[in-house]
Amino acid sequence: MGFSERQIHASQTGAALCMRHEPASDGAIGVIHILHGLAEHSERYDAFARQLSQSGFHVYAHDHRGHGFTEAPGAPLGSFDSGGEGARLVLADIASIHDHVADAHPGLPVLLFGHSMGGTIALRYAFEHPESLTGVAAWNASLITGLLGRAGMWILAWERFRLGSDVPSRLLPRLTFGEWAKSVKSRRTEFDWLSRDPAAVDAYVADPLCGWPASVGMWRDVQEMALTVTDMTNAPEAARRLPWHLLGGGRDPATMFGKAVTAQVNRMRAAGFDDVTLELLPEMRHETLNEIDRDEAIAPLIRWFTAKAVSQASV
């Protein structure tokens, strides 16, 4: 069964998670779990999964609740959970996948990869479950803090009061997707900020499971997780000992053109994180995996994954 074929994983939360698995092509050295971003789904990582498989990794990915083909109680498309437990349930779904991985591949090191919102979730999961991981890569995570981050929470609190949690946010898409679109002056579409590759942008625009409006509650859950992982007092000692690989693009408006990623790395290093790699790619937009020169970023990442997996196996 290849990555493009959907499996159903029954999460302990009651969700029927759409899960994908690309087996290691030969001689597995580890497992990589991919966490996708906001308003997209796991199938978009097919090419990346095949590259990882060819490098000796079993690859897993799933559609988060409220995304793609996953079905979960109280989580229609665009909402993690109507009961206000979205962040907790998203993390519990990941833990459920990891229980499955541990049964299927006992003894193999497990590494986590997250893009954008998935990067934020990867950080949050690793802060809570560092003992279960060998390393974490968070790419293009929009870790906006300070007044901007707090302002986002104030806006969402006002929208929740006026509109409720389960309806699409009216203001956050304008302040995020809308403003990010404006960063590309000669844009063909409103999603050119994702990549300089027209084919990748067109595929995103044409995909009915991409680009939809997230609910007030989902935006709130994501922003709350971002604020949590940028506060280093929330990081346990075991998380500080993990290897980390953070990447940002110099033309990615979602990360303040890489500044938010650099700021996170600086916070982590100042807090005593031992092994933090920072990659800043000046010409990259938001979806590094779908950029025109994506292999320039992917090759070093695979070498990093391989080194961490082999190092763990030798312990």
Salt bridges, closest charged atoms under 4 A:
GLU40 OE1 - ARG44 NH1 2.51
GLU43 OE1 - ARG20 NH2 3.71
ASP46 OD2 - ARG50 NH2 2.70
GLU85 OE1 - ARG88 NE 2.76
ASP93 OD2 - ARG65 NE 2.90
GLU128 OE2 - ARG124 NE 3.09
GLU179 OE2 - LYS182 NZ 3.18
GLU190 OE2 - ARG187 NE 3.13
ASP197 OD2 - ARG294 NH2 2.78
ASP202 OD1 - ARG188 NH2 2.97
ASP207 OD2 - HIS41 NE2 2.71
GLU237 OE2 - ARG241 NH1 1.92
ASP252 OD2 - HIS286 ND1 2.94
ASP274 OD2 - ARG241 NE 2.48
ASP275 OD2 - LYS308 NZ 2.82
GLU283 OE1 - ARG251 NE 2.76
GLU287 OE2 - ARG44 NH1 2.83
GLU291 OE1 - ARG196 NE 3.04
ASP293 OD1 - ARG196 NH2 2.87
